[in-house]
Amino acid sequence: METRNGLITLGIFVLLFAFTFVFCLEALALSSTLYGVLAMIGFVVSIATALFYGFISKQNGDALAPWFNTYALVVGIIFVWYLTRVGTAFRWW
């Protein structure tokens, strides 16, 4: 993957994360199931595609591989935070 295409892809991932995070906050604030499901799908898609692009970039020797992996790590941490908030809201623990 060329650097320009990688940067555009990373920018799209950041935009996807922004929408996912907004849906996450709205789901927690409004107790909306639809927003919660959209946030869950957004987090899973963000992590899976970032790991995929990170793996492909690493195989090609691109410089953006650590950026995709770092992005997946940050989104994963926020996803775990979201899951703990949802668990607390549903009184699972």
DAGIQUI-V777818 format. One line per field, one symbol per residue. ss: DSSP state (a for helix, b for strand, c for the rest). psi: psi as a letter, one per 30 degrees, with the letter a starting at -180 (. if undefined). burial: b if it has 16 or more other ideal C-beta (glycine too) atoms within 10 Angstrom, else e. A space follows every 10 residues. Layout:
# DAGIQUI-V777818
ss = ???
psi = ???
burial = ???
This chain:
# DAGIQUI-V777818
ss = ccaaaaaaaa aaaaaaaaaa aaaaaaaaaa ccaaaaaaaa aaaaaaaaaa aaaaaaaaaa ccccaaaaaa aaaaaaaaaa aaaaaaaaac ccc
psi = kleeeeeeee eeeeeeeeee eeeeeeeeef hkeeeeeeee eeeeeeeeee eeeeeeeeef glffeeeeee eeeeeeeeee eeeeeeeeeg hf.
burial = beeeebeebb eebeebbeeb bebbebbbee eeeebbebbb ebbeebbebb bebbeebeee ebebbebbbe bbeebeebbe ebeeebeeee eee
